[in-house]
Amino acid sequence: MASGQALIDLCKRHLIETMQSLPECAPDGPGLGQKALEDAAGFELNLPEYDGYFTWSLLVAPTLDGTVEAIQPGNRNKKYRLTH
């Protein structure tokens, strides 16, 4: 059985690979919002008040390390795209 950290790493990798397959998430694309990325990656939890936290959490690390760019960083409804 994989450790919790290995599962998190797998989910992060899946999210990045999903973004790589979406033209909107290309470095010169307009980006996609968290909900659209969640749907594309199949990360819906079906928890009405908590949906989005999982995907948002997975987006934080690649945003901090520069792999993903948050467009409209001061806004609540950010869009995300790959930096390279």
KOLSE-740678 format. One record per residue: residue number from 1; residue in three letters; x, y, z of N, C-alpha, C, O in turn. Coordinates in pm, 1 decimal. Layout:
residues N
i	aa	npx	npy	npz	capx	capy	capz	cpx	cpy	cpz	opx	opy	opz
NUM	Ala	X	Y	Z	X	Y	Z	X	Y	Z	X	Y	Z
...
end
This chain:
residues 84
i	aa	npx	npy	npz	capx	capy	capz	cpx	cpy	cpz	opx	opy	opz
1	Met	84.9	-118.1	0.0	0.0	0.0	0.0	88.8	123.6	0.0	188.2	130.4	72.3
2	Ala	51.9	219.9	-81.2	128.3	343.8	-91.1	107.6	429.7	33.5	1.0	427.7	95.0
3	Ser	210.4	504.2	69.0	198.0	595.6	182.2	110.1	714.1	142.6	84.3	738.1	24.6
4	Gly	65.4	786.3	243.1	-16.3	904.9	216.1	56.1	1005.3	127.2	-3.9	1061.4	35.6
5	Gln	184.8	1028.2	153.6	261.1	1123.6	73.1	272.9	1075.7	-71.0	266.1	1156.4	-163.8
6	Ala	290.6	945.0	-90.8	298.9	891.4	-227.3	166.8	913.1	-301.1	166.4	942.6	-420.6
7	Leu	55.4	898.6	-230.4	-75.4	922.2	-293.4	-93.6	1069.6	-328.8	-146.9	1101.9	-435.0
8	Ile	-49.9	1158.0	-240.8	-58.1	1301.7	-269.5	27.0	1335.3	-391.0	-16.5	1409.8	-478.8
9	Asp	149.0	1280.4	-396.4	236.8	1304.6	-511.2	173.8	1253.4	-640.2	183.8	1318.6	-744.2
10	Leu	109.5	1137.9	-634.3	41.0	1082.3	-750.3	-72.4	1174.9	-796.4	-90.1	1196.8	-916.2
11	Cys	-147.7	1228.2	-702.2	-257.5	1319.4	-736.6	-203.8	1449.3	-796.7	-260.9	1501.1	-892.6
12	Lys	-94.6	1502.2	-741.0	-33.4	1623.5	-797.5	11.8	1597.7	-940.5	-10.6	1679.6	-1029.7
13	Arg	75.6	1483.2	-961.4	123.9	1447.8	-1095.4	5.8	1434.9	-1192.5	12.8	1480.4	-1306.6
14	His	-102.3	1372.3	-1145.3	-221.7	1357.9	-1229.3	-278.8	1495.3	-1265.6	-319.6	1516.8	-1379.8
15	Leu	-282.0	1587.1	-1171.0	-333.7	1721.3	-1198.7	-247.3	1792.7	-1302.2	-300.3	1854.9	-1394.2
16	Ile	-115.6	1784.8	-1288.5	-25.0	1847.3	-1385.6	-41.9	1783.8	-1523.1	-46.4	1854.6	-1623.6
17	Glu	-51.2	1650.5	-1528.6	-71.2	1582.9	-1656.8	-205.2	1621.1	-1719.3	-215.1	1634.7	-1841.3
18	Thr	-306.7	1638.1	-1637.6	-437.0	1683.2	-1687.8	-423.0	1823.4	-1746.5	-473.9	1851.2	-1855.0
19	Met	-354.1	1911.2	-1674.5	-334.0	2047.8	-1724.6	-255.2	2047.2	-1856.0	-283.0	2127.5	-1945.1
20	Gln	-157.9	1957.9	-1868.3	-78.6	1948.6	-1991.5	-164.7	1907.7	-2110.4	-131.4	1938.8	-2224.7
21	Ser	-274.9	1838.3	-2084.4	-362.4	1793.1	-2192.7	-467.9	1898.1	-2231.8	-541.4	1878.1	-2328.5
22	Leu	-475.6	2006.8	-2159.3	-578.4	2109.2	-2184.0	-515.3	2232.9	-2246.8	-428.3	2294.8	-2185.6
23	Pro	-557.4	2270.5	-2368.2	-496.2	2385.9	-2433.8	-511.4	2515.2	-2352.9	-427.1	2604.2	-2363.3
24	Glu	-615.5	2526.2	-2274.2	-636.3	2646.9	-2193.9	-527.5	2663.5	-2087.4	-502.2	2774.4	-2040.2
25	Cys	-464.3	2553.5	-2050.4	-362.6	2556.4	-1945.0	-220.8	2566.9	-1999.0	-124.7	2561.1	-1922.4
26	Ala	-207.0	2582.4	-2130.7	-74.4	2602.6	-2190.3	-17.3	2734.2	-2136.1	-93.1	2821.0	-2092.7
27	Pro	114.4	2749.3	-2138.2	175.4	2871.8	-2085.3	119.7	3001.0	-2145.8	117.8	3104.5	-2079.1
28	Asp	75.2	2996.0	-2269.3	18.0	3115.6	-2332.0	-134.8	3111.8	-2334.9	-197.3	3196.1	-2399.3
29	Gly	-195.3	3015.2	-2266.1	-341.0	3001.2	-2264.3	-406.2	3091.0	-2160.8	-337.7	3153.0	-2079.3
30	Pro	-539.8	3098.0	-2164.1	-612.1	3183.8	-2070.5	-622.8	3125.0	-1929.7	-660.1	3195.2	-1835.8
31	Gly	-590.2	2996.6	-1914.9	-600.9	2929.9	-1785.4	-741.1	2877.7	-1760.9	-835.3	2912.8	-1832.0
32	Leu	-753.7	2794.2	-1660.6	-883.2	2740.7	-1618.6	-898.4	2759.8	-1469.1	-800.5	2761.0	-1394.4
33	Gly	-1022.1	2774.7	-1427.1	-1051.0	2787.0	-1285.2	-1038.4	2654.3	-1214.0	-1030.9	2548.2	-1276.1
34	Gln	-1036.1	2662.5	-1083.9	-1020.4	2544.6	-1000.0	-1128.8	2440.4	-1024.2	-1098.4	2321.2	-1029.8
35	Lys	-1254.0	2481.7	-1038.6	-1364.8	2387.9	-1059.8	-1349.0	2314.3	-1192.5	-1371.0	2193.4	-1199.2
36	Ala	-1311.4	2385.7	-1297.5	-1291.0	2322.8	-1428.2	-1176.5	2221.7	-1421.2	-1184.8	2113.8	-1479.9
37	Leu	-1069.6	2257.0	-1349.0	-957.6	2164.1	-1333.4	-998.9	2042.9	-1250.9	-960.6	1930.0	-1281.5
38	Glu	-1076.6	2066.7	-1147.2	-1126.8	1957.8	-1063.2	-1209.0	1859.2	-1146.4	-1191.4	1737.8	-1135.4
39	Asp	-1298.1	1912.0	-1229.0	-1381.2	1826.9	-1314.4	-1296.4	1750.5	-1415.8	-1316.7	1631.0	-1436.8
40	Ala	-1200.7	1820.3	-1478.9	-1117.4	1757.0	-1581.0	-1031.3	1644.9	-1521.9	-1006.7	1543.8	-1587.7
41	Ala	-985.8	1663.2	-1398.2	-900.0	1563.8	-1333.8	-979.7	1452.9	-1265.0	-923.0	1352.1	-1223.0
42	Gly	-1111.2	1471.8	-1253.7	-1194.0	1372.0	-1186.9	-1178.8	1374.0	-1035.7	-1189.1	1269.9	-970.9
43	Phe	-1154.5	1491.6	-979.1	-1132.1	1504.8	-835.8	-1255.7	1549.6	-757.6	-1242.8	1595.7	-644.2
44	Glu	-1375.7	1536.9	-816.1	-1495.1	1578.1	-743.9	-1512.9	1487.6	-622.3	-1504.3	1365.4	-633.9
45	Leu	-1537.1	1546.3	-507.9	-1557.2	1469.6	-385.4	-1705.3	1454.3	-351.1	-1741.8	1373.7	-265.4
46	Asn	-1789.1	1531.0	-417.5	-1933.4	1531.2	-390.7	-1964.2	1565.6	-245.3	-2052.2	1506.6	-182.6
47	Leu	-1890.8	1660.5	-194.9	-1913.2	1716.0	-60.9	-1943.5	1864.4	-79.9	-1851.3	1945.9	-84.2
48	Pro	-2071.9	1900.9	-91.3	-2111.0	2034.9	-133.7	-2035.8	2151.6	-70.0	-1998.5	2244.9	-141.1
49	Glu	-2012.9	2149.9	57.5	-1946.8	2264.3	119.6	-1795.0	2254.0	116.4	-1725.5	2349.2	152.0
50	Tyr	-1743.6	2140.3	74.2	-1599.1	2118.7	80.4	-1535.7	2088.4	-54.0	-1413.2	2082.5	-64.4
51	Asp	-1616.4	2069.3	-156.8	-1559.8	2046.5	-290.1	-1464.6	2161.4	-321.7	-1493.0	2277.3	-291.1
52	Gly	-1355.8	2129.1	-381.1	-1260.4	2232.0	-419.8	-1139.6	2239.3	-328.7	-1031.0	2274.6	-374.7
53	Tyr	-1154.6	2207.1	-201.0	-1039.6	2215.4	-111.5	-928.5	2119.7	-152.4	-810.7	2154.8	-146.1
54	Phe	-965.2	1999.5	-194.1	-864.7	1901.8	-234.9	-787.0	1952.4	-355.9	-663.9	1952.3	-355.7
55	Thr	-858.9	1995.6	-458.9	-793.2	2045.2	-580.2	-711.6	2170.0	-550.0	-598.6	2183.5	-597.1
56	Trp	-768.4	2261.2	-471.7	-695.2	2383.0	-435.3	-565.5	2346.4	-363.8	-460.3	2403.4	-392.6
57	Ser	-572.8	2252.2	-271.1	-453.5	2210.2	-198.2	-347.0	2155.1	-291.9	-228.0	2180.5	-273.5
58	Leu	-390.3	2079.7	-392.1	-294.7	2023.8	-488.7	-234.2	2132.4	-576.7	-123.0	2115.1	-626.7
59	Leu	-304.1	2243.9	-597.0	-253.6	2352.9	-680.9	-154.0	2442.9	-607.3	-75.4	2512.5	-671.6
60	Val	-155.9	2442.7	-476.0	-70.3	2533.9	-399.8	77.9	2507.2	-424.5	151.5	2599.9	-458.4
61	Ala	123.8	2382.5	-408.3	266.4	2351.8	-421.4	321.6	2387.0	-559.4	424.8	2453.7	-566.9
62	Pro	256.4	2344.7	-670.7	313.3	2381.3	-801.0	303.8	2531.2	-830.5	379.0	2582.7	-913.2
63	Thr	213.3	2600.5	-764.5	206.6	2745.6	-780.4	324.8	2809.6	-707.0	386.9	2902.7	-758.3
64	Leu	355.1	2760.3	-588.5	467.3	2813.9	-511.9	602.2	2782.1	-574.8	695.5	2862.0	-566.0
65	Asp	613.2	2664.1	-639.2	742.7	2628.9	-699.1	757.3	2679.4	-842.2	861.0	2658.5	-905.2
66	Gly	654.0	2745.9	-894.1	663.2	2807.3	-1026.1	622.6	2719.3	-1142.1	634.4	2762.3	-1256.9
67	Thr	575.5	2598.7	-1118.2	530.5	2509.9	-1225.0	397.0	2556.7	-1282.1	370.8	2543.0	-1401.6
68	Val	313.2	2612.1	-1194.6	179.8	2660.1	-1230.7	171.6	2807.9	-1196.1	222.8	2851.5	-1093.1
69	Glu	107.3	2884.0	-1282.3	86.9	3026.4	-1259.6	-58.9	3051.3	-1223.8	-149.7	3002.5	-1291.0
70	Ala	-80.0	3127.1	-1118.0	-214.8	3170.2	-1081.6	-239.4	3304.4	-1149.4	-172.9	3403.3	-1118.5
71	Ile	-334.4	3307.6	-1241.3	-369.2	3430.7	-1311.5	-472.2	3502.5	-1224.6	-557.7	3437.2	-1164.8
72	Gln	-465.8	3631.8	-1216.7	-552.8	3712.1	-1130.3	-524.1	3678.2	-983.9	-617.5	3647.7	-909.7
73	Pro	-397.4	3682.7	-939.7	-361.7	3634.2	-807.4	-435.4	3700.5	-691.4	-448.5	3638.7	-585.7
74	Gly	-482.9	3821.1	-706.2	-554.2	3885.9	-597.0	-702.1	3854.2	-593.5	-770.0	3885.2	-495.6
75	Asn	-752.3	3793.3	-698.2	-895.7	3764.2	-707.2	-930.1	3630.2	-645.7	-845.9	3541.0	-635.7
76	Arg	-1053.8	3617.7	-605.1	-1102.5	3492.3	-547.5	-1114.5	3383.8	-655.1	-1084.8	3267.4	-628.3
77	Asn	-1156.7	3419.7	-774.3	-1177.4	3323.2	-882.9	-1056.0	3319.3	-975.6	-1062.6	3361.7	-1091.0
78	Lys	-946.5	3268.1	-923.2	-823.6	3260.0	-1002.1	-838.6	3159.0	-1114.9	-922.3	3068.9	-1110.7
79	Lys	-755.0	3177.5	-1214.7	-737.4	3077.2	-1319.1	-594.1	3032.0	-1312.7	-505.7	3106.3	-1270.1
80	Tyr	-571.8	2909.9	-1355.2	-438.2	2850.5	-1345.4	-393.4	2800.0	-1481.9	-473.0	2749.1	-1560.8
81	Arg	-262.5	2815.7	-1507.7	-202.7	2761.3	-1630.2	-58.9	2721.4	-1598.3	-1.1	2765.0	-1498.7
82	Leu	-4.0	2639.0	-1683.3	132.8	2592.8	-1666.9	229.1	2704.3	-1706.4	196.1	2788.1	-1790.4
83	Thr	346.4	2705.7	-1647.0	444.3	2808.3	-1680.8	540.8	2762.4	-1789.8	605.5	2845.4	-1853.8
84	His	551.0	2632.9	-1811.4	640.0	2579.6	-1916.8	593.5	2441.7	-1958.2	654.5	2379.6	-2045.3
end
